[in-house]
Amino acid sequence: ATLKAFFAEYGISLPTTVVSGASAPATTTGACALGVSIEQSLISLYDQQLANVTSYADVTRAFLALRSASAENHLPAFEVCS
């Protein structure tokens, strides 16, 4: 919601993510492996978007916080259980 508000305020196009054909993994290990893949994709998305918003300090801070949460918290947790 925060990013949507920033993007609307500055007239920046929202990045789109399309997931098709995804199904729930049958096991906890499978779910964790999927979590690893998703977090890695998100980190890549945040890196790409950071390059596009350098003139907006507040948007940059939001992306850095999201990237940090993914890289330092979410990804390691999924890696442990996968």
PDB file of N, CA, C and O in Angstrom:
ATOM      1  N   ALA A   1       0.829  -1.195   0.000  1.00  0.00           N
ATOM      2  CA  ALA A   1       0.000   0.000   0.000  1.00  0.00           C
ATOM      3  C   ALA A   1       0.871   1.255   0.000  1.00  0.00           C
ATOM      4  O   ALA A   1       0.553   2.244  -0.661  1.00  0.00           O
ATOM      5  N   THR A   2       1.979   1.204   0.753  1.00  0.00           N
ATOM      6  CA  THR A   2       2.877   2.358   0.795  1.00  0.00           C
ATOM      7  C   THR A   2       3.479   2.621  -0.572  1.00  0.00           C
ATOM      8  O   THR A   2       3.521   3.763  -1.029  1.00  0.00           O
ATOM      9  N   LEU A   3       3.945   1.568  -1.221  1.00  0.00           N
ATOM     10  CA  LEU A   3       4.532   1.752  -2.544  1.00  0.00           C
ATOM     11  C   LEU A   3       3.498   2.230  -3.557  1.00  0.00           C
ATOM     12  O   LEU A   3       3.799   3.079  -4.397  1.00  0.00           O
ATOM     13  N   LYS A   4       2.291   1.697  -3.486  1.00  0.00           N
ATOM     14  CA  LYS A   4       1.238   2.149  -4.398  1.00  0.00           C
ATOM     15  C   LYS A   4       0.997   3.645  -4.231  1.00  0.00           C
ATOM     16  O   LYS A   4       0.836   4.360  -5.221  1.00  0.00           O
ATOM     17  N   ALA A   5       0.970   4.123  -2.998  1.00  0.00           N
ATOM     18  CA  ALA A   5       0.763   5.547  -2.742  1.00  0.00           C
ATOM     19  C   ALA A   5       1.922   6.369  -3.307  1.00  0.00           C
ATOM     20  O   ALA A   5       1.695   7.394  -3.950  1.00  0.00           O
ATOM     21  N   PHE A   6       3.153   5.932  -3.075  1.00  0.00           N
ATOM     22  CA  PHE A   6       4.311   6.646  -3.625  1.00  0.00           C
ATOM     23  C   PHE A   6       4.269   6.670  -5.144  1.00  0.00           C
ATOM     24  O   PHE A   6       4.479   7.715  -5.760  1.00  0.00           O
ATOM     25  N   PHE A   7       3.999   5.524  -5.745  1.00  0.00           N
ATOM     26  CA  PHE A   7       3.987   5.441  -7.196  1.00  0.00           C
ATOM     27  C   PHE A   7       2.899   6.333  -7.779  1.00  0.00           C
ATOM     28  O   PHE A   7       3.115   6.991  -8.797  1.00  0.00           O
ATOM     29  N   ALA A   8       1.732   6.358  -7.142  1.00  0.00           N
ATOM     30  CA  ALA A   8       0.653   7.231  -7.616  1.00  0.00           C
ATOM     31  C   ALA A   8       1.054   8.700  -7.467  1.00  0.00           C
ATOM     32  O   ALA A   8       0.820   9.504  -8.369  1.00  0.00           O
ATOM     33  N   GLU A   9       1.651   9.042  -6.344  1.00  0.00           N
ATOM     34  CA  GLU A   9       2.060  10.432  -6.085  1.00  0.00           C
ATOM     35  C   GLU A   9       3.069  10.915  -7.118  1.00  0.00           C
ATOM     36  O   GLU A   9       2.991  12.056  -7.573  1.00  0.00           O
ATOM     37  N   TYR A  10       4.007  10.069  -7.487  1.00  0.00           N
ATOM     38  CA  TYR A  10       5.072  10.467  -8.400  1.00  0.00           C
ATOM     39  C   TYR A  10       4.810  10.085  -9.854  1.00  0.00           C
ATOM     40  O   TYR A  10       5.630  10.372 -10.726  1.00  0.00           O
ATOM     41  N   GLY A  11       3.680   9.442 -10.122  1.00  0.00           N
ATOM     42  CA  GLY A  11       3.355   9.053 -11.489  1.00  0.00           C
ATOM     43  C   GLY A  11       4.263   7.969 -12.036  1.00  0.00           C
ATOM     44  O   GLY A  11       4.562   7.950 -13.230  1.00  0.00           O
ATOM     45  N   ILE A  12       4.705   7.063 -11.169  1.00  0.00           N
ATOM     46  CA  ILE A  12       5.578   5.961 -11.568  1.00  0.00           C
ATOM     47  C   ILE A  12       4.700   4.738 -11.826  1.00  0.00           C
ATOM     48  O   ILE A  12       3.757   4.478 -11.079  1.00  0.00           O
ATOM     49  N   SER A  13       5.011   3.993 -12.878  1.00  0.00           N
ATOM     50  CA  SER A  13       4.264   2.770 -13.173  1.00  0.00           C
ATOM     51  C   SER A  13       4.614   1.687 -12.166  1.00  0.00           C
ATOM     52  O   SER A  13       5.785   1.468 -11.854  1.00  0.00           O
ATOM     53  N   LEU A  14       3.594   1.019 -11.666  1.00  0.00           N
ATOM     54  CA  LEU A  14       3.812  -0.096 -10.753  1.00  0.00           C
ATOM     55  C   LEU A  14       4.396  -1.279 -11.501  1.00  0.00           C
ATOM     56  O   LEU A  14       3.955  -1.581 -12.610  1.00  0.00           O
ATOM     57  N   PRO A  15       5.383  -1.961 -10.917  1.00  0.00           N
ATOM     58  CA  PRO A  15       5.864  -3.187 -11.551  1.00  0.00           C
ATOM     59  C   PRO A  15       4.776  -4.247 -11.468  1.00  0.00           C
ATOM     60  O   PRO A  15       4.004  -4.280 -10.510  1.00  0.00           O
ATOM     61  N   THR A  16       4.719  -5.092 -12.452  1.00  0.00           N
ATOM     62  CA  THR A  16       3.710  -6.149 -12.439  1.00  0.00           C
ATOM     63  C   THR A  16       4.381  -7.492 -12.248  1.00  0.00           C
ATOM     64  O   THR A  16       5.485  -7.736 -12.736  1.00  0.00           O
ATOM     65  N   THR A  17       3.703  -8.342 -11.540  1.00  0.00           N
ATOM     66  CA  THR A  17       4.165  -9.703 -11.327  1.00  0.00           C
ATOM     67  C   THR A  17       3.024 -10.626 -11.701  1.00  0.00           C
ATOM     68  O   THR A  17       1.911 -10.498 -11.191  1.00  0.00           O
ATOM     69  N   VAL A  18       3.305 -11.545 -12.583  1.00  0.00           N
ATOM     70  CA  VAL A  18       2.284 -12.484 -13.016  1.00  0.00           C
ATOM     71  C   VAL A  18       2.722 -13.886 -12.609  1.00  0.00           C
ATOM     72  O   VAL A  18       3.828 -14.327 -12.924  1.00  0.00           O
ATOM     73  N   VAL A  19       1.842 -14.563 -11.912  1.00  0.00           N
ATOM     74  CA  VAL A  19       2.094 -15.949 -11.541  1.00  0.00           C
ATOM     75  C   VAL A  19       0.971 -16.776 -12.141  1.00  0.00           C
ATOM     76  O   VAL A  19      -0.205 -16.555 -11.850  1.00  0.00           O
ATOM     77  N   SER A  20       1.344 -17.731 -12.983  1.00  0.00           N
ATOM     78  CA  SER A  20       0.303 -18.585 -13.549  1.00  0.00           C
ATOM     79  C   SER A  20       0.701 -20.032 -13.385  1.00  0.00           C
ATOM     80  O   SER A  20       1.881 -20.380 -13.421  1.00  0.00           O
ATOM     81  N   GLY A  21      -0.278 -20.849 -13.209  1.00  0.00           N
ATOM     82  CA  GLY A  21      -0.029 -22.265 -13.095  1.00  0.00           C
ATOM     83  C   GLY A  21       0.583 -22.688 -11.771  1.00  0.00           C
ATOM     84  O   GLY A  21       1.029 -23.827 -11.631  1.00  0.00           O
ATOM     85  N   ALA A  22       0.608 -21.797 -10.811  1.00  0.00           N
ATOM     86  CA  ALA A  22       1.191 -22.137  -9.514  1.00  0.00           C
ATOM     87  C   ALA A  22       0.201 -22.982  -8.721  1.00  0.00           C
ATOM     88  O   ALA A  22      -1.008 -22.754  -8.757  1.00  0.00           O
ATOM     89  N   SER A  23       0.737 -23.948  -8.015  1.00  0.00           N
ATOM     90  CA  SER A  23      -0.101 -24.756  -7.144  1.00  0.00           C
ATOM     91  C   SER A  23       0.602 -24.902  -5.801  1.00  0.00           C
ATOM     92  O   SER A  23       1.822 -24.765  -5.704  1.00  0.00           O
ATOM     93  N   ALA A  24      -0.171 -25.178  -4.789  1.00  0.00           N
ATOM     94  CA  ALA A  24       0.385 -25.320  -3.447  1.00  0.00           C
ATOM     95  C   ALA A  24       1.241 -26.572  -3.375  1.00  0.00           C
ATOM     96  O   ALA A  24       0.811 -27.648  -3.790  1.00  0.00           O
ATOM     97  N   PRO A  25       2.458 -26.434  -2.847  1.00  0.00           N
ATOM     98  CA  PRO A  25       3.311 -27.617  -2.688  1.00  0.00           C
ATOM     99  C   PRO A  25       2.668 -28.619  -1.734  1.00  0.00           C
ATOM    100  O   PRO A  25       1.921 -28.239  -0.832  1.00  0.00           O
ATOM    101  N   ALA A  26       2.963 -29.894  -1.939  1.00  0.00           N
ATOM    102  CA  ALA A  26       2.371 -30.963  -1.140  1.00  0.00           C
ATOM    103  C   ALA A  26       3.049 -31.148   0.209  1.00  0.00           C
ATOM    104  O   ALA A  26       2.477 -31.745   1.121  1.00  0.00           O
ATOM    105  N   THR A  27       4.278 -30.632   0.335  1.00  0.00           N
ATOM    106  CA  THR A  27       5.020 -30.836   1.571  1.00  0.00           C
ATOM    107  C   THR A  27       5.524 -29.516   2.127  1.00  0.00           C
ATOM    108  O   THR A  27       5.579 -28.511   1.418  1.00  0.00           O
ATOM    109  N   THR A  28       5.888 -29.527   3.393  1.00  0.00           N
ATOM    110  CA  THR A  28       6.471 -28.337   4.013  1.00  0.00           C
ATOM    111  C   THR A  28       7.796 -27.995   3.345  1.00  0.00           C
ATOM    112  O   THR A  28       8.090 -26.826   3.098  1.00  0.00           O
ATOM    113  N   THR A  29       8.582 -29.002   3.058  1.00  0.00           N
ATOM    114  CA  THR A  29       9.860 -28.772   2.380  1.00  0.00           C
ATOM    115  C   THR A  29       9.642 -28.129   1.017  1.00  0.00           C
ATOM    116  O   THR A  29      10.370 -27.213   0.634  1.00  0.00           O
ATOM    117  N   GLY A  30       8.656 -28.602   0.299  1.00  0.00           N
ATOM    118  CA  GLY A  30       8.322 -28.011  -0.997  1.00  0.00           C
ATOM    119  C   GLY A  30       7.865 -26.577  -0.870  1.00  0.00           C
ATOM    120  O   GLY A  30       8.226 -25.726  -1.684  1.00  0.00           O
ATOM    121  N   ALA A  31       7.062 -26.305   0.160  1.00  0.00           N
ATOM    122  CA  ALA A  31       6.596 -24.936   0.395  1.00  0.00           C
ATOM    123  C   ALA A  31       7.771 -24.021   0.723  1.00  0.00           C
ATOM    124  O   ALA A  31       7.827 -22.879   0.268  1.00  0.00           O
ATOM    125  N   CYS A  32       8.697 -24.530   1.510  1.00  0.00           N
ATOM    126  CA  CYS A  32       9.875 -23.729   1.859  1.00  0.00           C
ATOM    127  C   CYS A  32      10.749 -23.478   0.638  1.00  0.00           C
ATOM    128  O   CYS A  32      11.278 -22.379   0.475  1.00  0.00           O
ATOM    129  N   ALA A  33      10.907 -24.476  -0.219  1.00  0.00           N
ATOM    130  CA  ALA A  33      11.681 -24.302  -1.446  1.00  0.00           C
ATOM    131  C   ALA A  33      11.025 -23.263  -2.351  1.00  0.00           C
ATOM    132  O   ALA A  33      11.715 -22.452  -2.969  1.00  0.00           O
ATOM    133  N   LEU A  34       9.705 -23.285  -2.430  1.00  0.00           N
ATOM    134  CA  LEU A  34       8.985 -22.271  -3.193  1.00  0.00           C
ATOM    135  C   LEU A  34       9.209 -20.900  -2.572  1.00  0.00           C
ATOM    136  O   LEU A  34       9.397 -19.917  -3.288  1.00  0.00           O
ATOM    137  N   GLY A  35       9.192 -20.827  -1.243  1.00  0.00           N
ATOM    138  CA  GLY A  35       9.463 -19.565  -0.547  1.00  0.00           C
ATOM    139  C   GLY A  35      10.836 -19.019  -0.884  1.00  0.00           C
ATOM    140  O   GLY A  35      10.995 -17.813  -1.073  1.00  0.00           O
ATOM    141  N   VAL A  36      11.843 -19.902  -0.962  1.00  0.00           N
ATOM    142  CA  VAL A  36      13.196 -19.481  -1.344  1.00  0.00           C
ATOM    143  C   VAL A  36      13.164 -18.849  -2.729  1.00  0.00           C
ATOM    144  O   VAL A  36      13.715 -17.769  -2.941  1.00  0.00           O
ATOM    145  N   SER A  37      12.520 -19.525  -3.664  1.00  0.00           N
ATOM    146  CA  SER A  37      12.445 -19.032  -5.040  1.00  0.00           C
ATOM    147  C   SER A  37      11.737 -17.675  -5.110  1.00  0.00           C
ATOM    148  O   SER A  37      12.189 -16.769  -5.809  1.00  0.00           O
ATOM    149  N   ILE A  38      10.646 -17.546  -4.395  1.00  0.00           N
ATOM    150  CA  ILE A  38       9.889 -16.290  -4.406  1.00  0.00           C
ATOM    151  C   ILE A  38      10.715 -15.158  -3.806  1.00  0.00           C
ATOM    152  O   ILE A  38      10.769 -14.065  -4.369  1.00  0.00           O
ATOM    153  N   GLU A  39      11.356 -15.409  -2.670  1.00  0.00           N
ATOM    154  CA  GLU A  39      12.159 -14.353  -2.035  1.00  0.00           C
ATOM    155  C   GLU A  39      13.327 -13.944  -2.924  1.00  0.00           C
ATOM    156  O   GLU A  39      13.656 -12.759  -2.995  1.00  0.00           O
ATOM    157  N   GLN A  40      13.959 -14.896  -3.602  1.00  0.00           N
ATOM    158  CA  GLN A  40      15.039 -14.559  -4.526  1.00  0.00           C
ATOM    159  C   GLN A  40      14.514 -13.684  -5.663  1.00  0.00           C
ATOM    160  O   GLN A  40      15.183 -12.739  -6.083  1.00  0.00           O
ATOM    161  N   SER A  41      13.323 -13.997  -6.158  1.00  0.00           N
ATOM    162  CA  SER A  41      12.707 -13.182  -7.215  1.00  0.00           C
ATOM    163  C   SER A  41      12.385 -11.786  -6.712  1.00  0.00           C
ATOM    164  O   SER A  41      12.584 -10.800  -7.422  1.00  0.00           O
ATOM    165  N   LEU A  42      11.888 -11.705  -5.491  1.00  0.00           N
ATOM    166  CA  LEU A  42      11.568 -10.395  -4.925  1.00  0.00           C
ATOM    167  C   LEU A  42      12.812  -9.539  -4.742  1.00  0.00           C
ATOM    168  O   LEU A  42      12.790  -8.342  -5.029  1.00  0.00           O
ATOM    169  N   ILE A  43      13.890 -10.139  -4.269  1.00  0.00           N
ATOM    170  CA  ILE A  43      15.143  -9.399  -4.098  1.00  0.00           C
ATOM    171  C   ILE A  43      15.599  -8.848  -5.448  1.00  0.00           C
ATOM    172  O   ILE A  43      16.028  -7.697  -5.541  1.00  0.00           O
ATOM    173  N   SER A  44      15.508  -9.661  -6.476  1.00  0.00           N
ATOM    174  CA  SER A  44      15.865  -9.211  -7.822  1.00  0.00           C
ATOM    175  C   SER A  44      14.955  -8.065  -8.279  1.00  0.00           C
ATOM    176  O   SER A  44      15.427  -7.079  -8.846  1.00  0.00           O
ATOM    177  N   LEU A  45      13.658  -8.199  -8.030  1.00  0.00           N
ATOM    178  CA  LEU A  45      12.713  -7.139  -8.389  1.00  0.00           C
ATOM    179  C   LEU A  45      13.051  -5.841  -7.660  1.00  0.00           C
ATOM    180  O   LEU A  45      13.048  -4.769  -8.264  1.00  0.00           O
ATOM    181  N   TYR A  46      13.344  -5.937  -6.356  1.00  0.00           N
ATOM    182  CA  TYR A  46      13.691  -4.730  -5.586  1.00  0.00           C
ATOM    183  C   TYR A  46      14.961  -4.099  -6.137  1.00  0.00           C
ATOM    184  O   TYR A  46      15.040  -2.875  -6.244  1.00  0.00           O
ATOM    185  N   ASP A  47      15.956  -4.906  -6.490  1.00  0.00           N
ATOM    186  CA  ASP A  47      17.192  -4.366  -7.063  1.00  0.00           C
ATOM    187  C   ASP A  47      16.913  -3.632  -8.369  1.00  0.00           C
ATOM    188  O   ASP A  47      17.446  -2.546  -8.597  1.00  0.00           O
ATOM    189  N   GLN A  48      16.084  -4.217  -9.226  1.00  0.00           N
ATOM    190  CA  GLN A  48      15.735  -3.576 -10.497  1.00  0.00           C
ATOM    191  C   GLN A  48      15.012  -2.257 -10.259  1.00  0.00           C
ATOM    192  O   GLN A  48      15.317  -1.249 -10.896  1.00  0.00           O
ATOM    193  N   GLN A  49      14.062  -2.270  -9.345  1.00  0.00           N
ATOM    194  CA  GLN A  49      13.277  -1.068  -9.090  1.00  0.00           C
ATOM    195  C   GLN A  49      14.101   0.025  -8.417  1.00  0.00           C
ATOM    196  O   GLN A  49      13.882   1.210  -8.668  1.00  0.00           O
ATOM    197  N   LEU A  50      15.039  -0.362  -7.570  1.00  0.00           N
ATOM    198  CA  LEU A  50      15.896   0.639  -6.926  1.00  0.00           C
ATOM    199  C   LEU A  50      16.640   1.472  -7.959  1.00  0.00           C
ATOM    200  O   LEU A  50      16.852   2.668  -7.756  1.00  0.00           O
ATOM    201  N   ALA A  51      17.031   0.863  -9.044  1.00  0.00           N
ATOM    202  CA  ALA A  51      17.729   1.586 -10.101  1.00  0.00           C
ATOM    203  C   ALA A  51      16.827   2.615 -10.778  1.00  0.00           C
ATOM    204  O   ALA A  51      17.315   3.579 -11.367  1.00  0.00           O
ATOM    205  N   ASN A  52      15.512   2.412 -10.695  1.00  0.00           N
ATOM    206  CA  ASN A  52      14.561   3.303 -11.370  1.00  0.00           C
ATOM    207  C   ASN A  52      14.036   4.443 -10.514  1.00  0.00           C
ATOM    208  O   ASN A  52      13.389   5.352 -11.035  1.00  0.00           O
ATOM    209  N   VAL A  53      14.296   4.417  -9.222  1.00  0.00           N
ATOM    210  CA  VAL A  53      13.670   5.403  -8.332  1.00  0.00           C
ATOM    211  C   VAL A  53      14.693   6.231  -7.558  1.00  0.00           C
ATOM    212  O   VAL A  53      14.380   6.763  -6.492  1.00  0.00           O
ATOM    213  N   THR A  54      15.897   6.344  -8.077  1.00  0.00           N
ATOM    214  CA  THR A  54      16.968   7.012  -7.339  1.00  0.00           C
ATOM    215  C   THR A  54      16.661   8.468  -7.000  1.00  0.00           C
ATOM    216  O   THR A  54      17.229   9.002  -6.048  1.00  0.00           O
ATOM    217  N   SER A  55      15.795   9.112  -7.737  1.00  0.00           N
ATOM    218  CA  SER A  55      15.489  10.516  -7.440  1.00  0.00           C
ATOM    219  C   SER A  55      14.360  10.666  -6.414  1.00  0.00           C
ATOM    220  O   SER A  55      13.946  11.788  -6.122  1.00  0.00           O
ATOM    221  N   TYR A  56      13.866   9.576  -5.872  1.00  0.00           N
ATOM    222  CA  TYR A  56      12.804   9.606  -4.871  1.00  0.00           C
ATOM    223  C   TYR A  56      13.304   8.921  -3.596  1.00  0.00           C
ATOM    224  O   TYR A  56      13.243   7.697  -3.477  1.00  0.00           O
ATOM    225  N   ALA A  57      13.791   9.708  -2.660  1.00  0.00           N
ATOM    226  CA  ALA A  57      14.410   9.159  -1.444  1.00  0.00           C
ATOM    227  C   ALA A  57      13.434   8.298  -0.640  1.00  0.00           C
ATOM    228  O   ALA A  57      13.824   7.256  -0.114  1.00  0.00           O
ATOM    229  N   ASP A  58      12.176   8.717  -0.541  1.00  0.00           N
ATOM    230  CA  ASP A  58      11.215   7.948   0.250  1.00  0.00           C
ATOM    231  C   ASP A  58      10.896   6.604  -0.395  1.00  0.00           C
ATOM    232  O   ASP A  58      10.724   5.607   0.307  1.00  0.00           O
ATOM    233  N   VAL A  59      10.816   6.566  -1.709  1.00  0.00           N
ATOM    234  CA  VAL A  59      10.561   5.309  -2.416  1.00  0.00           C
ATOM    235  C   VAL A  59      11.786   4.404  -2.295  1.00  0.00           C
ATOM    236  O   VAL A  59      11.654   3.196  -2.095  1.00  0.00           O
ATOM    237  N   THR A  60      12.966   4.988  -2.415  1.00  0.00           N
ATOM    238  CA  THR A  60      14.197   4.220  -2.256  1.00  0.00           C
ATOM    239  C   THR A  60      14.258   3.582  -0.875  1.00  0.00           C
ATOM    240  O   THR A  60      14.595   2.404  -0.752  1.00  0.00           O
ATOM    241  N   ARG A  61      13.931   4.353   0.175  1.00  0.00           N
ATOM    242  CA  ARG A  61      13.937   3.805   1.535  1.00  0.00           C
ATOM    243  C   ARG A  61      12.957   2.643   1.675  1.00  0.00           C
ATOM    244  O   ARG A  61      13.267   1.640   2.318  1.00  0.00           O
ATOM    245  N   ALA A  62      11.784   2.778   1.077  1.00  0.00           N
ATOM    246  CA  ALA A  62      10.785   1.702   1.150  1.00  0.00           C
ATOM    247  C   ALA A  62      11.302   0.439   0.467  1.00  0.00           C
ATOM    248  O   ALA A  62      11.179  -0.655   1.020  1.00  0.00           O
ATOM    249  N   PHE A  63      11.883   0.576  -0.736  1.00  0.00           N
ATOM    250  CA  PHE A  63      12.424  -0.594  -1.430  1.00  0.00           C
ATOM    251  C   PHE A  63      13.590  -1.206  -0.666  1.00  0.00           C
ATOM    252  O   PHE A  63      13.719  -2.429  -0.611  1.00  0.00           O
ATOM    253  N   LEU A  64      14.440  -0.373  -0.077  1.00  0.00           N
ATOM    254  CA  LEU A  64      15.558  -0.906   0.702  1.00  0.00           C
ATOM    255  C   LEU A  64      15.063  -1.680   1.924  1.00  0.00           C
ATOM    256  O   LEU A  64      15.624  -2.720   2.269  1.00  0.00           O
ATOM    257  N   ALA A  65      14.024  -1.180   2.572  1.00  0.00           N
ATOM    258  CA  ALA A  65      13.460  -1.885   3.730  1.00  0.00           C
ATOM    259  C   ALA A  65      12.862  -3.221   3.310  1.00  0.00           C
ATOM    260  O   ALA A  65      13.057  -4.230   3.989  1.00  0.00           O
ATOM    261  N   LEU A  66      12.139  -3.233   2.198  1.00  0.00           N
ATOM    262  CA  LEU A  66      11.560  -4.484   1.698  1.00  0.00           C
ATOM    263  C   LEU A  66      12.653  -5.473   1.295  1.00  0.00           C
ATOM    264  O   LEU A  66      12.564  -6.665   1.591  1.00  0.00           O
ATOM    265  N   ARG A  67      13.682  -4.965   0.617  1.00  0.00           N
ATOM    266  CA  ARG A  67      14.779  -5.830   0.188  1.00  0.00           C
ATOM    267  C   ARG A  67      15.497  -6.416   1.401  1.00  0.00           C
ATOM    268  O   ARG A  67      15.823  -7.603   1.430  1.00  0.00           O
ATOM    269  N   SER A  68      15.732  -5.586   2.381  1.00  0.00           N
ATOM    270  CA  SER A  68      16.400  -6.034   3.602  1.00  0.00           C
ATOM    271  C   SER A  68      15.590  -7.125   4.303  1.00  0.00           C
ATOM    272  O   SER A  68      16.149  -8.137   4.726  1.00  0.00           O
ATOM    273  N   ALA A  69      14.288  -6.924   4.424  1.00  0.00           N
ATOM    274  CA  ALA A  69      13.435  -7.939   5.068  1.00  0.00           C
ATOM    275  C   ALA A  69      13.500  -9.255   4.308  1.00  0.00           C
ATOM    276  O   ALA A  69      13.585 -10.322   4.917  1.00  0.00           O
ATOM    277  N   SER A  70      13.460  -9.187   2.981  1.00  0.00           N
ATOM    278  CA  SER A  70      13.531 -10.409   2.181  1.00  0.00           C
ATOM    279  C   SER A  70      14.891 -11.092   2.321  1.00  0.00           C
ATOM    280  O   SER A  70      14.963 -12.298   2.558  1.00  0.00           O
ATOM    281  N   ALA A  71      15.960 -10.323   2.175  1.00  0.00           N
ATOM    282  CA  ALA A  71      17.305 -10.903   2.160  1.00  0.00           C
ATOM    283  C   ALA A  71      17.784 -11.353   3.538  1.00  0.00           C
ATOM    284  O   ALA A  71      18.481 -12.360   3.656  1.00  0.00           O
ATOM    285  N   GLU A  72      17.416 -10.615   4.570  1.00  0.00           N
ATOM    286  CA  GLU A  72      17.968 -10.883   5.899  1.00  0.00           C
ATOM    287  C   GLU A  72      17.041 -11.699   6.803  1.00  0.00           C
ATOM    288  O   GLU A  72      17.500 -12.296   7.778  1.00  0.00           O
ATOM    289  N   ASN A  73      15.756 -11.731   6.493  1.00  0.00           N
ATOM    290  CA  ASN A  73      14.804 -12.441   7.350  1.00  0.00           C
ATOM    291  C   ASN A  73      14.074 -13.568   6.621  1.00  0.00           C
ATOM    292  O   ASN A  73      14.179 -14.733   7.004  1.00  0.00           O
ATOM    293  N   HIS A  74      13.340 -13.218   5.578  1.00  0.00           N
ATOM    294  CA  HIS A  74      12.482 -14.198   4.914  1.00  0.00           C
ATOM    295  C   HIS A  74      13.284 -15.293   4.217  1.00  0.00           C
ATOM    296  O   HIS A  74      13.045 -16.479   4.444  1.00  0.00           O
ATOM    297  N   LEU A  75      14.242 -14.896   3.363  1.00  0.00           N
ATOM    298  CA  LEU A  75      15.018 -15.880   2.617  1.00  0.00           C
ATOM    299  C   LEU A  75      15.747 -16.855   3.542  1.00  0.00           C
ATOM    300  O   LEU A  75      15.653 -18.063   3.329  1.00  0.00           O
ATOM    301  N   PRO A  76      16.472 -16.377   4.562  1.00  0.00           N
ATOM    302  CA  PRO A  76      17.145 -17.333   5.452  1.00  0.00           C
ATOM    303  C   PRO A  76      16.179 -18.284   6.156  1.00  0.00           C
ATOM    304  O   PRO A  76      16.506 -19.452   6.368  1.00  0.00           O
ATOM    305  N   ALA A  77      15.006 -17.800   6.516  1.00  0.00           N
ATOM    306  CA  ALA A  77      14.025 -18.680   7.177  1.00  0.00           C
ATOM    307  C   ALA A  77      13.554 -19.776   6.230  1.00  0.00           C
ATOM    308  O   ALA A  77      13.447 -20.937   6.627  1.00  0.00           O
ATOM    309  N   PHE A  78      13.274 -19.416   4.990  1.00  0.00           N
ATOM    310  CA  PHE A  78      12.858 -20.425   4.020  1.00  0.00           C
ATOM    311  C   PHE A  78      13.998 -21.389   3.697  1.00  0.00           C
ATOM    312  O   PHE A  78      13.766 -22.581   3.492  1.00  0.00           O
ATOM    313  N   GLU A  79      15.239 -20.874   3.652  1.00  0.00           N
ATOM    314  CA  GLU A  79      16.376 -21.746   3.367  1.00  0.00           C
ATOM    315  C   GLU A  79      16.558 -22.793   4.463  1.00  0.00           C
ATOM    316  O   GLU A  79      16.908 -23.937   4.173  1.00  0.00           O
ATOM    317  N   VAL A  80      16.327 -22.419   5.701  1.00  0.00           N
ATOM    318  CA  VAL A  80      16.489 -23.341   6.814  1.00  0.00           C
ATOM    319  C   VAL A  80      15.517 -24.505   6.702  1.00  0.00           C
ATOM    320  O   VAL A  80      15.882 -25.647   6.979  1.00  0.00           O
ATOM    321  N   CYS A  81      14.293 -24.228   6.301  1.00  0.00           N
ATOM    322  CA  CYS A  81      13.287 -25.308   6.289  1.00  0.00           C
ATOM    323  C   CYS A  81      13.215 -26.046   4.967  1.00  0.00           C
ATOM    324  O   CYS A  81      12.502 -27.043   4.853  1.00  0.00           O
ATOM    325  N   SER A  82      13.951 -25.566   3.954  1.00  0.00           N
ATOM    326  CA  SER A  82      13.885 -26.266   2.662  1.00  0.00           C
ATOM    327  C   SER A  82      14.918 -27.298   2.605  1.00  0.00           C
ATOM    328  O   SER A  82      15.033 -28.002   1.602  1.00  0.00           O
TER     329      SER A  82
END
